[in-house]
Amino acid sequence: MHKIIVEKECGCFRRSDLENNMEFTSKDDALSKAIDMKNQMNDEFCGKHEFDLVEFQNNFVINFAQQKVSGCCGGGHCS
C-alpha cells in the first residue's frame, strides 16, 4: 500500500475537501494524486505556505514551510 500523508494540516487544508492519509494499491496512482493535491494546495490555498512533495518509503508526504519573511519594515526603506 502507498499512502499520501499531509504532514501538518493547515487551516486551509482542514477547510478544503482534500483528505489526509489516503491509501492506494498502485504507486503510480498515489503519486499522481499526491502531485495533484500539492498543486491544488499551492494554487488555491491562501499563499502563506509553499507545499512540497517528498517520497518516504511507501508514502508520499506533502509538507510545508512558511514563506520567508523579508527584512523589509514595510516603509519602503530596506536595509
N, CA, C and O atoms as CSV, one atom per row, in Angstrom:
chain,resi,resn,atom,element,x,y,z
A,1,MET,N,N,0.835,-1.192,0.000
A,1,MET,CA,C,0.000,0.000,0.000
A,1,MET,C,C,0.875,1.249,0.000
A,1,MET,O,O,1.955,1.280,0.590
A,2,HIS,N,N,0.383,2.255,-0.667
A,2,HIS,CA,C,1.060,3.550,-0.744
A,2,HIS,C,C,0.107,4.597,-0.184
A,2,HIS,O,O,-1.082,4.612,-0.501
A,3,LYS,N,N,0.648,5.463,0.645
A,3,LYS,CA,C,-0.189,6.420,1.355
A,3,LYS,C,C,0.252,7.844,1.038
A,3,LYS,O,O,1.441,8.112,0.865
A,4,ILE,N,N,-0.720,8.755,0.965
A,4,ILE,CA,C,-0.436,10.189,0.852
A,4,ILE,C,C,-0.666,10.780,2.232
A,4,ILE,O,O,-1.754,10.674,2.798
A,5,ILE,N,N,0.372,11.399,2.761
A,5,ILE,CA,C,0.311,11.970,4.103
A,5,ILE,C,C,0.558,13.474,4.007
A,5,ILE,O,O,1.573,13.911,3.465
A,6,VAL,N,N,-0.368,14.251,4.533
A,6,VAL,CA,C,-0.147,15.691,4.685
A,6,VAL,C,C,0.436,15.854,6.085
A,6,VAL,O,O,-0.237,15.624,7.089
A,7,GLU,N,N,1.710,16.258,6.126
A,7,GLU,CA,C,2.463,16.257,7.376
A,7,GLU,C,C,1.820,17.139,8.443
A,7,GLU,O,O,1.632,16.701,9.578
A,8,LYS,N,N,1.491,18.349,8.094
A,8,LYS,CA,C,0.832,19.268,9.023
A,8,LYS,C,C,-0.366,19.863,8.302
A,8,LYS,O,O,-0.226,20.453,7.231
A,9,GLU,N,N,-1.526,19.708,8.883
A,9,GLU,CA,C,-2.742,20.218,8.259
A,9,GLU,C,C,-2.957,21.674,8.662
A,9,GLU,O,O,-3.311,21.965,9.804
A,10,CYS,N,N,-2.741,22.578,7.722
A,10,CYS,CA,C,-3.008,23.993,7.980
A,10,CYS,C,C,-4.521,24.233,7.924
A,10,CYS,O,O,-5.284,23.344,7.546
A,11,GLY,N,N,-4.936,25.421,8.299
A,11,GLY,CA,C,-6.355,25.757,8.289
A,11,GLY,C,C,-6.978,25.622,6.915
A,11,GLY,O,O,-8.112,25.159,6.792
A,12,CYS,N,N,-6.259,26.016,5.887
A,12,CYS,CA,C,-6.788,25.904,4.522
A,12,CYS,C,C,-7.040,24.447,4.164
A,12,CYS,O,O,-8.038,24.126,3.518
A,13,PHE,N,N,-6.133,23.563,4.584
A,13,PHE,CA,C,-6.320,22.143,4.301
A,13,PHE,C,C,-7.554,21.618,5.023
A,13,PHE,O,O,-8.364,20.899,4.437
A,14,ARG,N,N,-7.694,21.974,6.284
A,14,ARG,CA,C,-8.838,21.488,7.063
A,14,ARG,C,C,-10.162,21.988,6.500
A,14,ARG,O,O,-11.182,21.309,6.617
A,15,ARG,N,N,-10.150,23.166,5.891
A,15,ARG,CA,C,-11.383,23.711,5.302
A,15,ARG,C,C,-11.641,23.184,3.892
A,15,ARG,O,O,-12.735,23.358,3.357
A,16,SER,N,N,-10.652,22.549,3.295
A,16,SER,CA,C,-10.802,22.056,1.917
A,16,SER,C,C,-11.514,20.703,1.911
A,16,SER,O,O,-11.817,20.131,2.957
A,17,ASP,N,N,-11.770,20.216,0.701
A,17,ASP,CA,C,-12.364,18.891,0.558
A,17,ASP,C,C,-11.304,17.801,0.397
A,17,ASP,O,O,-11.637,16.654,0.098
A,18,LEU,N,N,-10.037,18.149,0.592
A,18,LEU,CA,C,-8.954,17.179,0.462
A,18,LEU,C,C,-8.898,16.278,1.684
A,18,LEU,O,O,-9.282,16.676,2.784
A,19,GLU,N,N,-8.413,15.056,1.477
A,19,GLU,CA,C,-8.316,14.080,2.557
A,19,GLU,C,C,-6.861,13.765,2.860
A,19,GLU,O,O,-6.008,13.776,1.972
A,20,ASN,N,N,-6.598,13.488,4.112
A,20,ASN,CA,C,-5.274,13.086,4.550
A,20,ASN,C,C,-5.240,11.565,4.705
A,20,ASN,O,O,-6.276,10.932,4.913
A,21,ASN,N,N,-4.059,10.993,4.603
A,21,ASN,CA,C,-3.832,9.558,4.827
A,21,ASN,C,C,-4.603,8.664,3.857
A,21,ASN,O,O,-5.098,7.604,4.239
A,22,MET,N,N,-4.700,9.093,2.620
A,22,MET,CA,C,-5.352,8.254,1.607
A,22,MET,C,C,-4.405,7.127,1.208
A,22,MET,O,O,-3.197,7.337,1.093
A,23,GLU,N,N,-4.949,5.941,1.000
A,23,GLU,CA,C,-4.149,4.773,0.635
A,23,GLU,C,C,-4.489,4.296,-0.767
A,23,GLU,O,O,-5.645,4.317,-1.188
A,24,PHE,N,N,-3.451,3.864,-1.485
A,24,PHE,CA,C,-3.586,3.377,-2.853
A,24,PHE,C,C,-2.801,2.082,-2.981
A,24,PHE,O,O,-1.757,1.917,-2.349
A,25,THR,N,N,-3.299,1.171,-3.793
A,25,THR,CA,C,-2.543,-0.050,-4.066
A,25,THR,C,C,-1.462,0.203,-5.107
A,25,THR,O,O,-0.427,-0.464,-5.108
A,26,SER,N,N,-1.699,1.157,-5.986
A,26,SER,CA,C,-0.749,1.470,-7.052
A,26,SER,C,C,0.110,2.680,-6.681
A,26,SER,O,O,-0.405,3.731,-6.302
A,27,LYS,N,N,1.415,2.512,-6.798
A,27,LYS,CA,C,2.331,3.624,-6.533
A,27,LYS,C,C,2.089,4.764,-7.512
A,27,LYS,O,O,2.109,5.932,-7.124
A,28,ASP,N,N,1.859,4.430,-8.780
A,28,ASP,CA,C,1.623,5.463,-9.789
A,28,ASP,C,C,0.366,6.268,-9.483
A,28,ASP,O,O,0.355,7.488,-9.644
A,29,ASP,N,N,-0.699,5.588,-9.039
A,29,ASP,CA,C,-1.934,6.297,-8.687
A,29,ASP,C,C,-1.712,7.215,-7.490
A,29,ASP,O,O,-2.197,8.346,-7.471
A,30,ALA,N,N,-0.978,6.727,-6.493
A,30,ALA,CA,C,-0.692,7.539,-5.307
A,30,ALA,C,C,0.136,8.762,-5.681
A,30,ALA,O,O,-0.147,9.870,-5.225
A,31,LEU,N,N,1.146,8.565,-6.503
A,31,LEU,CA,C,1.995,9.683,-6.909
A,31,LEU,C,C,1.209,10.708,-7.709
A,31,LEU,O,O,1.343,11.910,-7.479
A,32,SER,N,N,0.402,10.252,-8.633
A,32,SER,CA,C,-0.402,11.161,-9.453
A,32,SER,C,C,-1.340,11.997,-8.576
A,32,SER,O,O,-1.440,13.211,-8.751
A,33,LYS,N,N,-2.023,11.347,-7.636
A,33,LYS,CA,C,-2.946,12.054,-6.743
A,33,LYS,C,C,-2.182,13.022,-5.837
A,33,LYS,O,O,-2.647,14.135,-5.591
A,34,ALA,N,N,-1.017,12.607,-5.341
A,34,ALA,CA,C,-0.214,13.472,-4.470
A,34,ALA,C,C,0.242,14.726,-5.212
A,34,ALA,O,O,0.223,15.821,-4.649
A,35,ILE,N,N,0.646,14.573,-6.453
A,35,ILE,CA,C,1.058,15.729,-7.262
A,35,ILE,C,C,-0.124,16.658,-7.479
A,35,ILE,O,O,0.004,17.876,-7.352
A,36,ASP,N,N,-1.282,16.079,-7.808
A,36,ASP,CA,C,-2.488,16.896,-7.990
A,36,ASP,C,C,-2.839,17.655,-6.720
A,36,ASP,O,O,-3.176,18.838,-6.777
A,37,MET,N,N,-2.763,16.980,-5.567
A,37,MET,CA,C,-3.074,17.627,-4.291
A,37,MET,C,C,-2.102,18.766,-4.005
A,37,MET,O,O,-2.520,19.866,-3.643
A,38,LYS,N,N,-0.807,18.505,-4.166
A,38,LYS,CA,C,0.209,19.530,-3.909
A,38,LYS,C,C,-0.024,20.735,-4.794
A,38,LYS,O,O,0.046,21.870,-4.322
A,39,ASN,N,N,-0.298,20.511,-6.067
A,39,ASN,CA,C,-0.538,21.617,-6.990
A,39,ASN,C,C,-1.788,22.395,-6.610
A,39,ASN,O,O,-1.791,23.626,-6.652
A,40,GLN,N,N,-2.847,21.688,-6.241
A,40,GLN,CA,C,-4.077,22.360,-5.822
A,40,GLN,C,C,-3.828,23.195,-4.569
A,40,GLN,O,O,-4.309,24.323,-4.466
A,41,MET,N,N,-3.089,22.652,-3.632
A,41,MET,CA,C,-2.794,23.375,-2.400
A,41,MET,C,C,-1.963,24.620,-2.686
A,41,MET,O,O,-2.209,25.674,-2.100
A,42,ASN,N,N,-0.988,24.513,-3.575
A,42,ASN,CA,C,-0.165,25.681,-3.921
A,42,ASN,C,C,-0.956,26.716,-4.709
A,42,ASN,O,O,-0.719,27.915,-4.559
A,43,ASP,N,N,-1.887,26.275,-5.544
A,43,ASP,CA,C,-2.641,27.193,-6.405
A,43,ASP,C,C,-3.834,27.839,-5.707
A,43,ASP,O,O,-4.153,28.999,-5.971
A,44,GLU,N,N,-4.500,27.094,-4.813
A,44,GLU,CA,C,-5.785,27.552,-4.289
A,44,GLU,C,C,-5.768,27.979,-2.830
A,44,GLU,O,O,-6.675,28.690,-2.396
A,45,PHE,N,N,-4.773,27.571,-2.063
A,45,PHE,CA,C,-4.754,27.945,-0.657
A,45,PHE,C,C,-4.282,29.388,-0.510
A,45,PHE,O,O,-3.935,30.027,-1.503
A,46,CYS,N,N,-4.267,29.904,0.704
A,46,CYS,CA,C,-4.075,31.337,0.975
A,46,CYS,C,C,-2.705,31.889,0.589
A,46,CYS,O,O,-2.558,33.106,0.479
A,47,GLY,N,N,-1.716,31.055,0.383
A,47,GLY,CA,C,-0.411,31.532,-0.040
A,47,GLY,C,C,0.564,31.761,1.101
A,47,GLY,O,O,1.686,32.207,0.859
A,48,LYS,N,N,0.174,31.471,2.342
A,48,LYS,CA,C,1.097,31.639,3.471
A,48,LYS,C,C,2.165,30.564,3.478
A,48,LYS,O,O,3.228,30.745,4.071
A,49,HIS,N,N,1.890,29.444,2.821
A,49,HIS,CA,C,2.823,28.323,2.799
A,49,HIS,C,C,3.060,27.892,1.362
A,49,HIS,O,O,2.208,28.065,0.490
A,50,GLU,N,N,4.228,27.331,1.140
A,50,GLU,CA,C,4.507,26.666,-0.133
A,50,GLU,C,C,4.611,25.184,0.183
A,50,GLU,O,O,5.285,24.797,1.137
A,51,PHE,N,N,3.958,24.364,-0.599
A,51,PHE,CA,C,3.890,22.939,-0.320
A,51,PHE,C,C,4.855,22.171,-1.209
A,51,PHE,O,O,5.005,22.468,-2.394
A,52,ASP,N,N,5.503,21.184,-0.617
A,52,ASP,CA,C,6.440,20.315,-1.311
A,52,ASP,C,C,5.972,18.877,-1.182
A,52,ASP,O,O,5.194,18.541,-0.289
A,53,LEU,N,N,6.450,18.041,-2.074
A,53,LEU,CA,C,6.114,16.622,-2.064
A,53,LEU,C,C,7.407,15.822,-2.017
A,53,LEU,O,O,8.303,16.023,-2.837
A,54,VAL,N,N,7.495,14.916,-1.053
A,54,VAL,CA,C,8.663,14.038,-0.962
A,54,VAL,C,C,8.194,12.597,-0.825
A,54,VAL,O,O,7.144,12.323,-0.243
A,55,GLU,N,N,8.982,11.691,-1.365
A,55,GLU,CA,C,8.687,10.268,-1.221
A,55,GLU,C,C,9.478,9.735,-0.048
A,55,GLU,O,O,10.683,9.969,0.047
A,56,PHE,N,N,8.816,9.018,0.848
A,56,PHE,CA,C,9.468,8.419,2.008
A,56,PHE,C,C,8.928,7.007,2.172
A,56,PHE,O,O,7.764,6.814,2.525
A,57,GLN,N,N,9.768,6.036,1.915
A,57,GLN,CA,C,9.396,4.626,1.918
A,57,GLN,C,C,8.219,4.418,0.968
A,57,GLN,O,O,8.356,4.719,-0.218
A,58,ASN,N,N,7.084,3.924,1.420
A,58,ASN,CA,C,5.922,3.713,0.553
A,58,ASN,C,C,4.945,4.879,0.611
A,58,ASN,O,O,3.805,4.762,0.161
A,59,ASN,N,N,5.381,5.989,1.157
A,59,ASN,CA,C,4.487,7.130,1.345
A,59,ASN,C,C,4.931,8.329,0.518
A,59,ASN,O,O,6.112,8.500,0.216
A,60,PHE,N,N,3.954,9.149,0.164
A,60,PHE,CA,C,4.216,10.447,-0.443
A,60,PHE,C,C,3.770,11.483,0.585
A,60,PHE,O,O,2.598,11.548,0.957
A,61,VAL,N,N,4.724,12.286,1.034
A,61,VAL,CA,C,4.473,13.222,2.121
A,61,VAL,C,C,4.432,14.640,1.558
A,61,VAL,O,O,5.363,15.086,0.887
A,62,ILE,N,N,3.330,15.341,1.846
A,62,ILE,CA,C,3.192,16.740,1.473
A,62,ILE,C,C,3.476,17.544,2.739
A,62,ILE,O,O,2.788,17.400,3.750
A,63,ASN,N,N,4.491,18.382,2.666
A,63,ASN,CA,C,4.837,19.197,3.822
A,63,ASN,C,C,4.912,20.660,3.413
A,63,ASN,O,O,4.893,20.987,2.226
A,64,PHE,N,N,4.995,21.525,4.393
A,64,PHE,CA,C,5.061,22.945,4.071
A,64,PHE,C,C,6.022,23.673,4.982
A,64,PHE,O,O,6.375,23.211,6.067
A,65,ALA,N,N,6.427,24.822,4.498
A,65,ALA,CA,C,7.235,25.745,5.285
A,65,ALA,C,C,6.655,27.125,5.054
A,65,ALA,O,O,6.254,27.457,3.938
A,66,GLN,N,N,6.609,27.931,6.108
A,66,GLN,CA,C,6.112,29.284,5.929
A,66,GLN,C,C,7.050,30.023,4.992
A,66,GLN,O,O,8.262,29.810,4.989
A,67,GLN,N,N,6.457,30.888,4.206
A,67,GLN,CA,C,7.277,31.679,3.297
A,67,GLN,C,C,8.209,32.542,4.113
A,67,GLN,O,O,7.856,33.013,5.195
A,68,LYS,N,N,9.393,32.742,3.589
A,68,LYS,CA,C,10.372,33.558,4.287
A,68,LYS,C,C,9.899,34.993,4.363
A,68,LYS,O,O,9.405,35.562,3.390
A,69,VAL,N,N,10.063,35.556,5.530
A,69,VAL,CA,C,9.703,36.957,5.733
A,69,VAL,C,C,10.881,37.806,5.294
A,69,VAL,O,O,12.019,37.548,5.687
A,70,SER,N,N,10.616,38.806,4.492
A,70,SER,CA,C,11.710,39.681,4.070
A,70,SER,C,C,12.117,40.563,5.229
A,70,SER,O,O,11.360,40.722,6.186
A,71,GLY,N,N,13.277,41.124,5.155
A,71,GLY,CA,C,13.774,42.006,6.211
A,71,GLY,C,C,13.207,43.404,6.107
A,71,GLY,O,O,13.591,44.285,6.876
A,72,CYS,N,N,12.303,43.624,5.173
A,72,CYS,CA,C,11.768,44.962,4.953
A,72,CYS,C,C,10.748,45.317,6.019
A,72,CYS,O,O,9.927,44.487,6.411
A,73,CYS,N,N,10.807,46.551,6.482
A,73,CYS,CA,C,9.896,47.002,7.526
A,73,CYS,C,C,8.544,47.418,6.946
A,73,CYS,O,O,7.602,47.671,7.697
A,74,GLY,N,N,8.443,47.490,5.649
A,74,GLY,CA,C,7.201,47.871,5.016
A,74,GLY,C,C,7.140,49.343,4.656
A,74,GLY,O,O,6.202,49.775,3.987
A,75,GLY,N,N,8.117,50.114,5.084
A,75,GLY,CA,C,8.128,51.547,4.809
A,75,GLY,C,C,8.845,51.907,3.517
A,75,GLY,O,O,8.962,53.082,3.170
A,76,GLY,N,N,9.324,50.892,2.807
A,76,GLY,CA,C,9.995,51.152,1.541
A,76,GLY,C,C,11.467,51.412,1.662
A,76,GLY,O,O,12.139,51.627,0.653
A,77,HIS,N,N,11.998,51.399,2.880
A,77,HIS,CA,C,13.434,51.648,3.091
A,77,HIS,C,C,14.050,50.427,3.735
A,77,HIS,O,O,14.187,50.362,4.956
A,78,CYS,N,N,14.419,49.468,2.923
A,78,CYS,CA,C,15.000,48.233,3.437
A,78,CYS,C,C,16.507,48.378,3.549
A,78,CYS,O,O,17.154,49.007,2.713
A,79,SER,N,N,17.041,47.791,4.586
A,79,SER,CA,C,18.498,47.863,4.747
A,79,SER,C,C,19.136,46.522,4.510
A,79,SER,O,O,20.357,46.395,4.603
